[in-house]
Amino acid sequence: TMIGEDGNRWIDYKLVFETVAGFGLGGSTIAMFGRVGGGIFTKAADVGADLSGKVIGLKGGKKLDEDSPYNPAVIADNVGDNVGDVAGMGSDLFGSLGEASCAAMLI
């Protein structure tokens, strides 16, 4: 609500709708970047575990498995998987919250 020079109150609906649309689009954009960032972190940790398993070998010429307890990058790989899951789920929840809030404000 705004108060005019004559003391009457009025609502600038264009400003309200622009604000709601900006809030929804901004929330969706942040959620998208959060999901992408979590995926990049997960992929980097996974590639690191694969590479270290191929570089570090056992006796007899065997190579380490990606999930072997002897692989030093397995902890980073597990942390990366958890970060990817949490970032993805948190981003989805944040995007849904923003969009549901916009829908509720419009109704």
C-alpha positions as CSV (number, residue, x, y, z in Angstrom):
1,T,0.0,0.0,0.0
2,M,1.0,3.5,-0.7
3,I,-0.4,6.7,0.5
4,G,-1.0,9.4,-2.1
5,E,-0.7,13.1,-1.7
6,D,-4.4,13.4,-1.0
7,G,-4.2,10.9,1.8
8,N,-5.8,8.0,0.0
9,R,-4.3,4.6,0.0
10,W,-3.7,2.7,-3.2
11,I,-1.8,-0.5,-4.3
12,D,0.7,-0.5,-7.1
13,Y,-0.2,-4.0,-8.5
14,K,2.5,-3.8,-11.2
15,L,5.1,-3.4,-8.5
16,V,3.6,-6.3,-6.4
17,F,3.6,-8.7,-9.4
18,E,7.1,-7.7,-10.4
19,T,8.3,-8.3,-6.8
20,V,6.6,-11.7,-6.6
21,A,7.9,-12.8,-10.0
22,G,11.5,-11.6,-9.1
23,F,11.3,-13.6,-5.8
24,G,10.2,-16.8,-7.6
25,L,12.7,-16.5,-10.4
26,G,15.5,-15.7,-8.0
27,G,14.7,-18.6,-5.8
28,S,14.6,-21.0,-8.7
29,T,17.9,-19.7,-10.1
30,I,19.6,-20.1,-6.7
31,A,18.2,-23.6,-6.4
32,M,19.5,-24.5,-9.9
33,F,23.0,-23.2,-9.0
34,G,23.0,-25.1,-5.7
35,R,22.1,-28.3,-7.5
36,V,24.8,-27.8,-10.2
37,G,27.4,-27.0,-7.5
38,G,26.6,-30.1,-5.5
39,G,26.8,-32.2,-8.7
40,I,30.2,-30.7,-9.6
41,F,31.6,-31.5,-6.1
42,T,30.2,-35.1,-6.3
43,K,31.7,-35.7,-9.7
44,A,35.1,-34.3,-8.7
45,A,35.3,-36.5,-5.7
46,D,34.2,-39.5,-7.7
47,V,36.9,-38.9,-10.4
48,G,39.5,-38.4,-7.7
49,A,38.7,-41.8,-6.2
50,D,38.8,-43.5,-9.6
51,L,42.1,-41.9,-10.4
52,S,43.8,-42.8,-7.1
53,G,42.5,-46.4,-7.4
54,K,44.2,-46.6,-10.8
55,V,47.4,-45.1,-9.7
56,I,47.8,-46.9,-6.4
57,G,48.3,-50.6,-6.9
58,L,48.4,-53.7,-4.7
59,K,50.9,-56.5,-4.9
60,G,50.6,-58.6,-8.0
61,G,49.7,-55.7,-10.2
62,K,46.1,-55.4,-9.0
63,K,44.5,-52.0,-8.9
64,L,42.4,-50.7,-6.1
65,D,38.6,-50.6,-6.4
66,E,36.9,-47.2,-6.2
67,D,35.2,-48.2,-2.9
68,S,38.1,-50.2,-1.4
69,P,39.0,-49.3,2.2
70,Y,42.6,-49.1,1.1
71,N,41.9,-46.3,-1.3
72,P,42.7,-43.0,0.4
73,A,40.1,-41.1,-1.7
74,V,37.1,-43.3,-0.7
75,I,36.3,-40.9,2.2
76,A,36.3,-37.9,-0.1
77,D,34.1,-39.9,-2.5
78,N,31.6,-40.7,0.2
79,V,31.6,-37.1,1.4
80,G,31.1,-36.0,-2.2
81,D,28.1,-38.3,-2.6
82,N,26.6,-36.9,0.6
83,V,27.2,-33.3,-0.4
84,G,25.6,-34.0,-3.8
85,D,22.6,-35.6,-2.1
86,V,22.1,-32.9,0.5
87,A,22.7,-30.0,-2.0
88,G,20.3,-31.5,-4.5
89,M,17.6,-32.2,-1.9
90,G,18.1,-28.8,-0.2
91,S,18.0,-27.0,-3.6
92,D,14.8,-28.8,-4.5
93,L,13.2,-27.9,-1.2
94,F,14.3,-24.3,-1.5
95,G,13.0,-24.0,-5.0
96,S,9.6,-25.6,-4.0
97,L,9.4,-23.2,-1.1
98,G,10.0,-20.2,-3.2
99,E,7.5,-21.2,-5.9
100,A,4.8,-22.2,-3.3
101,S,5.3,-18.9,-1.5
102,C,4.8,-17.0,-4.8
103,A,1.6,-19.1,-5.6
104,A,0.3,-18.4,-2.1
105,M,1.0,-14.6,-2.5
106,L,-0.8,-14.5,-5.8
107,I,-3.9,-16.4,-4.5
